[in-house]
Amino acid sequence: MSHPSEDGYCPNCGAEVPSGSLACPDCGSCEETGWSRDASYDRIGVEVEDDFDYQRFVDENLSGKTSQPKSALQWVWMIVALLLLLLILKGMRL
């Protein structure tokens, strides 16, 4: 079976592959699934950005719009409000 490129990276996905591995630990590529010494991840059209700005990526993609779990006090107030609403509706029926 073929092994990863001489530099220790998968020619299919570019992940680091431990020496002597028979398949890529990330994408699972091997000789039967398209992994050979002649393969190169450069041929799959992936553009590598050398000046990747991690902070800009976080700001653009994770702009603080994550939902926060409700605190216990918020749950208590919601239950109290629901009970009051039920009491009001029950009082209207009488």
PyRosetta script that sets phi, psi and omega in degrees:
from pyrosetta import init, pose_from_sequence

init()
pose = pose_from_sequence("MSHPSEDGYCPNCGAEVPSGSLACPDCGSCEETGWSRDASYDRIGVEVEDDFDYQRFVDENLSGKTSQPKSALQWVWMIVALLLLLLILKGMRL")
pose.set_psi(1, 150.6)
pose.set_omega(1, 177.4)
pose.set_phi(2, -77.2)
pose.set_psi(2, 161.2)
pose.set_omega(2, -179.9)
pose.set_phi(3, -121.7)
pose.set_psi(3, 170.7)
pose.set_omega(3, 179.7)
pose.set_phi(4, -61.8)
pose.set_psi(4, 168.8)
pose.set_omega(4, 179.6)
pose.set_phi(5, -57.1)
pose.set_psi(5, 163.4)
pose.set_omega(5, -175.4)
pose.set_phi(6, -59.4)
pose.set_psi(6, -27.8)
pose.set_omega(6, -177.7)
pose.set_phi(7, -83.3)
pose.set_psi(7, 1.2)
pose.set_omega(7, 174.7)
pose.set_phi(8, 85.8)
pose.set_psi(8, 20.3)
pose.set_omega(8, 179.8)
pose.set_phi(9, -119.5)
pose.set_psi(9, 147.7)
pose.set_omega(9, 180.0)
pose.set_phi(10, -68.1)
pose.set_psi(10, 128.0)
pose.set_omega(10, 178.5)
pose.set_phi(11, -72.4)
pose.set_psi(11, -10.7)
pose.set_omega(11, -179.7)
pose.set_phi(12, -91.0)
pose.set_psi(12, -50.4)
pose.set_omega(12, -175.6)
pose.set_phi(13, -116.1)
pose.set_psi(13, -14.3)
pose.set_omega(13, 178.1)
pose.set_phi(14, 89.8)
pose.set_psi(14, 2.1)
pose.set_omega(14, 179.6)
pose.set_phi(15, -71.9)
pose.set_psi(15, 153.4)
pose.set_omega(15, 177.4)
pose.set_phi(16, -71.3)
pose.set_psi(16, 132.4)
pose.set_omega(16, -178.0)
pose.set_phi(17, -119.7)
pose.set_psi(17, 126.7)
pose.set_omega(17, 178.1)
pose.set_phi(18, -60.6)
pose.set_psi(18, 145.9)
pose.set_omega(18, -178.5)
pose.set_phi(19, -62.9)
pose.set_psi(19, 141.2)
pose.set_omega(19, -180.0)
pose.set_phi(20, 85.2)
pose.set_psi(20, -1.3)
pose.set_omega(20, 179.7)
pose.set_phi(21, -69.5)
pose.set_psi(21, 145.4)
pose.set_omega(21, 177.4)
pose.set_phi(22, -96.5)
pose.set_psi(22, -10.8)
pose.set_omega(22, 178.5)
pose.set_phi(23, -150.9)
pose.set_psi(23, 155.5)
pose.set_omega(23, 178.8)
pose.set_phi(24, -73.0)
pose.set_psi(24, 130.3)
pose.set_omega(24, 179.8)
pose.set_phi(25, -69.8)
pose.set_psi(25, -20.6)
pose.set_omega(25, -179.3)
pose.set_phi(26, -89.1)
pose.set_psi(26, -54.5)
pose.set_omega(26, -174.3)
pose.set_phi(27, -102.9)
pose.set_psi(27, -12.1)
pose.set_omega(27, 177.7)
pose.set_phi(28, 80.3)
pose.set_psi(28, 6.8)
pose.set_omega(28, -179.1)
pose.set_phi(29, -64.0)
pose.set_psi(29, 142.9)
pose.set_omega(29, 175.2)
pose.set_phi(30, -148.0)
pose.set_psi(30, -172.2)
pose.set_omega(30, -177.3)
pose.set_phi(31, -59.5)
pose.set_psi(31, -38.9)
pose.set_omega(31, -179.1)
pose.set_phi(32, -72.9)
pose.set_psi(32, -25.3)
pose.set_omega(32, -175.3)
pose.set_phi(33, -106.7)
pose.set_psi(33, 17.7)
pose.set_omega(33, 174.3)
pose.set_phi(34, 109.2)
pose.set_psi(34, 18.6)
pose.set_omega(34, -179.1)
pose.set_phi(35, -106.7)
pose.set_psi(35, 116.9)
pose.set_omega(35, 177.5)
pose.set_phi(36, -145.5)
pose.set_psi(36, 166.6)
pose.set_omega(36, 179.9)
pose.set_phi(37, -63.7)
pose.set_psi(37, -26.0)
pose.set_omega(37, -178.7)
pose.set_phi(38, -83.8)
pose.set_psi(38, -13.2)
pose.set_omega(38, -178.5)
pose.set_phi(39, -73.1)
pose.set_psi(39, 157.4)
pose.set_omega(39, 178.9)
pose.set_phi(40, -152.0)
pose.set_psi(40, 134.1)
pose.set_omega(40, 179.3)
pose.set_phi(41, -71.5)
pose.set_psi(41, -10.2)
pose.set_omega(41, 174.9)
pose.set_phi(42, -66.2)
pose.set_psi(42, -26.4)
pose.set_omega(42, -176.2)
pose.set_phi(43, -81.2)
pose.set_psi(43, -6.8)
pose.set_omega(43, -177.4)
pose.set_phi(44, -92.6)
pose.set_psi(44, 5.1)
pose.set_omega(44, 173.7)
pose.set_phi(45, 80.8)
pose.set_psi(45, 20.8)
pose.set_omega(45, 178.5)
pose.set_phi(46, -86.3)
pose.set_psi(46, 123.3)
pose.set_omega(46, 178.0)
pose.set_phi(47, -91.7)
pose.set_psi(47, 130.5)
pose.set_omega(47, 179.9)
pose.set_phi(48, -102.0)
pose.set_psi(48, 124.8)
pose.set_omega(48, 179.5)
pose.set_phi(49, -92.9)
pose.set_psi(49, 112.0)
pose.set_omega(49, -176.7)
pose.set_phi(50, -70.9)
pose.set_psi(50, -32.2)
pose.set_omega(50, -176.7)
pose.set_phi(51, -102.9)
pose.set_psi(51, 51.6)
pose.set_omega(51, -179.3)
pose.set_phi(52, -65.3)
pose.set_psi(52, 125.7)
pose.set_omega(52, 179.7)
pose.set_phi(53, -104.3)
pose.set_psi(53, 101.1)
pose.set_omega(53, -175.4)
pose.set_phi(54, -61.1)
pose.set_psi(54, -44.4)
pose.set_omega(54, -178.0)
pose.set_phi(55, -62.8)
pose.set_psi(55, -40.4)
pose.set_omega(55, 177.6)
pose.set_phi(56, -63.7)
pose.set_psi(56, -40.6)
pose.set_omega(56, 177.4)
pose.set_phi(57, -59.9)
pose.set_psi(57, -46.2)
pose.set_omega(57, 179.3)
pose.set_phi(58, -62.8)
pose.set_psi(58, -44.8)
pose.set_omega(58, -179.3)
pose.set_phi(59, -63.0)
pose.set_psi(59, -40.7)
pose.set_omega(59, -177.7)
pose.set_phi(60, -75.6)
pose.set_psi(60, -36.9)
pose.set_omega(60, -172.7)
pose.set_phi(61, -102.2)
pose.set_psi(61, -21.2)
pose.set_omega(61, -179.4)
pose.set_phi(62, -126.8)
pose.set_psi(62, 60.8)
pose.set_omega(62, -171.4)
pose.set_phi(63, -76.7)
pose.set_psi(63, 32.2)
pose.set_omega(63, 175.9)
pose.set_phi(64, 78.3)
pose.set_psi(64, 16.7)
pose.set_omega(64, -179.1)
pose.set_phi(65, -93.8)
pose.set_psi(65, 30.5)
pose.set_omega(65, 179.3)
pose.set_phi(66, -86.7)
pose.set_psi(66, 144.5)
pose.set_omega(66, 179.5)
pose.set_phi(67, -81.5)
pose.set_psi(67, 137.2)
pose.set_omega(67, 179.3)
pose.set_phi(68, -96.8)
pose.set_psi(68, 141.6)
pose.set_omega(68, 177.0)
pose.set_phi(69, -66.1)
pose.set_psi(69, 146.2)
pose.set_omega(69, -178.8)
pose.set_phi(70, -73.2)
pose.set_psi(70, 141.9)
pose.set_omega(70, 178.8)
pose.set_phi(71, -78.8)
pose.set_psi(71, 166.6)
pose.set_omega(71, -179.1)
pose.set_phi(72, -62.7)
pose.set_psi(72, -38.1)
pose.set_omega(72, -179.7)
pose.set_phi(73, -64.6)
pose.set_psi(73, -37.6)
pose.set_omega(73, 177.2)
pose.set_phi(74, -64.1)
pose.set_psi(74, -39.8)
pose.set_omega(74, 178.3)
pose.set_phi(75, -64.9)
pose.set_psi(75, -40.4)
pose.set_omega(75, 179.4)
pose.set_phi(76, -61.4)
pose.set_psi(76, -46.8)
pose.set_omega(76, -179.4)
pose.set_phi(77, -64.5)
pose.set_psi(77, -36.9)
pose.set_omega(77, 177.9)
pose.set_phi(78, -66.1)
pose.set_psi(78, -38.8)
pose.set_omega(78, 178.6)
pose.set_phi(79, -67.9)
pose.set_psi(79, -42.6)
pose.set_omega(79, 178.0)
pose.set_phi(80, -61.2)
pose.set_psi(80, -44.4)
pose.set_omega(80, 179.9)
pose.set_phi(81, -62.9)
pose.set_psi(81, -41.3)
pose.set_omega(81, 178.7)
pose.set_phi(82, -63.9)
pose.set_psi(82, -43.1)
pose.set_omega(82, 178.6)
pose.set_phi(83, -64.2)
pose.set_psi(83, -41.5)
pose.set_omega(83, 177.6)
pose.set_phi(84, -62.5)
pose.set_psi(84, -41.6)
pose.set_omega(84, 178.0)
pose.set_phi(85, -62.1)
pose.set_psi(85, -43.1)
pose.set_omega(85, 178.0)
pose.set_phi(86, -64.0)
pose.set_psi(86, -39.9)
pose.set_omega(86, 178.2)
pose.set_phi(87, -65.1)
pose.set_psi(87, -40.8)
pose.set_omega(87, 178.8)
pose.set_phi(88, -63.8)
pose.set_psi(88, -45.9)
pose.set_omega(88, 179.8)
pose.set_phi(89, -64.5)
pose.set_psi(89, -37.5)
pose.set_omega(89, 178.1)
pose.set_phi(90, -67.8)
pose.set_psi(90, -37.8)
pose.set_omega(90, 178.6)
pose.set_phi(91, -67.1)
pose.set_psi(91, -30.1)
pose.set_omega(91, 179.4)
pose.set_phi(92, -70.4)
pose.set_psi(92, -27.9)
pose.set_omega(92, -178.1)
pose.set_phi(93, -75.0)
pose.set_psi(93, -26.0)
pose.set_omega(93, -175.9)
pose.set_phi(94, -70.8)
pose.dump_pdb("model.pdb")
